[in-house]
Amino acid sequence: MAKKNSFLLFFFIFLSTFSLIKLFENLKNLDAWEYGEWLINYQAGFIRRGLPGEIIFQFSSLLENNIQLSFFIILSTICLLYYYLNYLFLKNIKLNFFNLFIMFSPLFYLFFVMINGVGIRKEILLYLFYLAYLINLSSKNFNINKIWKFLYIFPLILFAHEAMFFYLPYVLLPLLFVIKKDDYKNLIFHSLTLIIICLFVMVIMYINKGTNEHVVSICKSLGLFAPVKCESFGPIYALKDELMRDQNYESIEFFYLDAKFSTWVGFLFYLFYSFFPILIFFYSIKLKEKIIKNRYIFLLILLTFLVFGLPLLHIAMDWSRFFSIHLHLVAFFVFFLQRINIIDYKKSGFFIKLNNFFTLNKKICFLFLLIYSTFFYHEEYFSKDVKLELMYKKIYQNINRKI
């Protein structure tokens, strides 16, 4: 137990440290995307994605209107809380090879670290909510009546970023494993109510998607702390964009059809490579739960969740980010199933032998996981010019350029 907790502490302290350094670099450089995304506010009136930025703006009034300092305090608090909740969530789960394999997926924890254009983006708010939600669902003091109230916090996340709507099914699925049959009617009622509320919020977000006047006013409200090229580049500038057009006002409709065959093969391989730990996990376990006892049916359900999120792939290019969110939520749910003790590992077979081998050879296990998680590099977006790269080759080339 002590060794397990020590590893988790080291792992999340490392991730926290790196994330804080990256936050500081982004605010120091006034980065248009990773810094600017959080500064969309309501100073020009209500607008989509403006809630976090308005909180940062209002909090800055307590800091002599230093928006950079306000940004760093609030975002570092969010970041540290996220890793702390991860530690609480995982500390009592057996860290066998399968769980470690999931943790080291390139699209999971290390995605923040390995991909330059990601950083701490607004999906971390969804992760915070989901972790707190699953911890409550799996706690000894679980109370279904409190969970219904907890459920209605989700629509608030849409005021930070409306794209989180496409991950709503992950919120409802865990309830099937903890509520009693007598509560199914309540589950249907609250689920439908939640969906209606979320759809209503989505309509509001669409109506208030933004104009050029909003862009100018928001950038002026940030003053010297505005991100670089605030009025001509980045998420704030993108508020004025019409759906299916990029920042050059060119159409991005069916942009993915322009990609080369090699680009598609590289991206699909990267997805399979990243989700492989999830697949191998479900191949090696049995579910005790009577509702979804067949693990293949369960995988089919998760596949429908991916389909539910497909509209995002048509209207935006951040494909790696979108699939990373899916993987985060699936992984958290897998760990949740273990917290409520409804997973059985097979008693024999190749995978148990594999687990035993890596358990007895921890140095080999760590080396394997490190290489696996850092071997490939793919940008957070998908376009005709992007290709799958070897991470170490990319690092070598960057070093040579600097020399």
C-alpha angles and dihedrals in degrees: 000000000000093000092048093052091045091056092049092048092051092044096051094040088054092049092045093051094048092046093051091049090051091048091052093049091050095051092043090053092041087232111207097219112027094035100028095051091067095050100066102121145170097255089113093041133280113332138162118276092013104116099087092044092050090052090050090047095049093044090053089067087072090054100052089272092296099156093181092057091044090050093050095047095048097040094044089050090051091046095049091045090052094054092042091055089048089055092049090046096051105031095092096042119099107251098216123159094273094056093044090049089056092046091055096050109132089236095051130062096339093052089086089051105040104043114068098207097051112066120143104336131173095272086079086077089059090049091050091051094046094048093049089046094051092044089055093046092051098041123112089240093055112159118185093205091058091048092058089058090045090054094065092062088077096078089061089066088062088065087063095046126350093208089078087077089080091065095055095111090067089063094056100042099072091058090068089066100049109034126083124241090254089064097054093098090053089048092054092046095048092042093053091045091051092049091050092049091049092049089050091051090048090055090050091050091050093050090050098041093133145255137226088265089059091051093052094045094048093049091049091049090058093053114178090358095062115123118257115283088005095168096042108031142030138030095316091052089046091063089083094051121112118235112276095020128104128220091276087057090246120140117260094184108142089355089158091066089069092061119108122248089249090054091054093046091049094050096044090048089050090053093049090045091052097044094043093095089057091050094048090047093057091044090057101046141063126217119229093195114107095208095064104008096149108080091205090059087050091053089049089054091052089049090056088054088057089051090051088059096048095100088070090062091057098050103036138036101220092103098149090051092050093051090044088059089052091050092048092053094044091048092049089049091050089053089047090057088055092048090057091045102236097127125093122190117220113262096224143013141081096305095055089049089050091051091048092049094053091042090057093041103046096164091055089046093053092046091050093049093046093051092043094052096045104035100093132041127200127170118247090248136058123229141136091268097052123094138176111262138190107252097216092047090051091050091049092051092048091051091051091051091054091047 
